[in-house]
Amino acid sequence: MNWESTDFDWNQARAFLVTAVEGSLSAAARALKQTQPTLSRQVAALERDLGVTLFERVGKQLVLTETGRDLLEHVRVMADGAGLVALGASGRSQAIVGQVRISAGEAVAAYLLPPLIAQIREQYPELEVHLVSSNRLSDLLRREADIAIRHVRAEQPDLVTKKVRDSSAHLYAAKSWLREHGRPKHFTDVADAVFVGADDNFRFIEILGKLGLDLKIDHFKWTTDSHVVGWEMVKAGLGIGGMIKDIAERTPQVEQVLPALAPIPVPFWLCTHRELHTSRRIRVVFDLLAEMLAE
């Protein structure tokens, strides 16, 4: 290796990394306990040395350019390496530290993951978990998350995937709704029933139609763009709604309706990027989630 040609400033790279993670120079400066002008000069110097633009300003936020997103992946690996060196030097090389970003749909994030994250905290108190709650599939290759919990298998060849379990979704109603309207057992019993809709109601109608339940968009009198809000509306007795059984079984105020309706398959997949093989903190969290979700 030609050591004389190696001229890299880790402080500049760290300034870029923290700014990318925090989303603004002011937040990054606070995180690094530096002044904002100092941090800004470091990021600008890195852009100048590399001859690229790493950020675009959108309002008060800094958004990574495509070049910035590509560089972020490499700088994250460098940060992990620097962290391992520091841990080894301090006699703590076996510690698992740093942040792991986990992406999951709203309902899974709100109702299933908090107890699992609590177990992760008990085993690895120096880990930090950032939970990305979104029904949109996070782009793992662009580092929107480190690990994603999905209900479809990822097709990208650069991702690592593992199927951890098969679950299912069913129709449920609050016990208060059932006391008022009765317990429907046959498809004809819900011909005039009110349904709670969340997200894509037309897609939900299509899925139920394939199972033999003929619903119209007019059945959905209460709608929302949030699965969490939709489930709360079902719990409040506003109508019938769908939910993954893992969540419904943890909700004592609801009961399954139309038991004759075939279950809607809901597989649980864990996905991550190839950094799984080099980052101990991601590997540990991935394995823990696989174990806990399988249970």
Phi, psi and omega in degrees: 000139178272095185293332182293335181272354182273112182222087185231133181256108181295329179299321177294316180296320179294320177299318177296314182300310184292323177296319179296320181288316184280333176091356178202155179293322182295316179293320179294321179298319177296318182296324182266358181057045176238168173280151180298318178300321178297314180296318180299320179295324180294316179295317179297322179295321178296316178299318181293315181296323181273343181071035182224167171254123185260334183229150167240141180271124176238100187065235178265000183258151172258127181247133181295137169283174178299320177297319179298320179295321178295317181293327182302320180301317182289322182290326176300315179299318178298319181296320177298318179296318179296322179295321179293322177298315180296319180295318180296319181294331182263007178078019182238035186294343179271356180288146176251110185229165176106178184261142172234127180263121181247127179252137178204159175299158186307310185294316179296317180297321185279321191253337184251324189282324183308316177295328179289320177296324177298322177292322177298318180299320181297323182277326184226079186295343180270358175281148173242133180244126173250119184263118177265108183260105183201140175279352174278140180291119179292144179273099183292325182293335176260014173064031171292339175204160175270322181226136178238138172259116185233165178249010172226153180282135178289139183263343183294130183292340182276000180260150175259126183234152177211125175276122186257337178187164171249130175233194181205161176245150182219176176265139182223159174215155178290150178299329177294322178293320181293324177296326182278323188249354183087171182258104181291132179245335182242158183301325181291342181288345181246019182300327181247014184283156177265135179246151174261128182247141176223138177070239187262095182292326180295321177294320179296318177299319180297316180297314180294326178298322178293339178268001176102359180261114185267105177244156176244162179299334180292342178293336186268086181279333180241121184226158179203162176263011181236127178293327178294312179297319179301318179293322177296325177293322175296314180299330180281357177087023182277340179166191181270141179212163180265150178198153174295137187296332179300324179279316181299323180292343176264010183240092189294340183274007178238160175224153177287141175243160182051063181299341180284345180289129180300143180293151175267118183297135177225090177284153175249118177245139169258133180230145175206172179269177186292349177297347175309325186281345183241345182255115183293324183293322178290319179300315182297312182293319178302312181293320179296316179297318179300318180292314185287322178292327179295333181281000000 
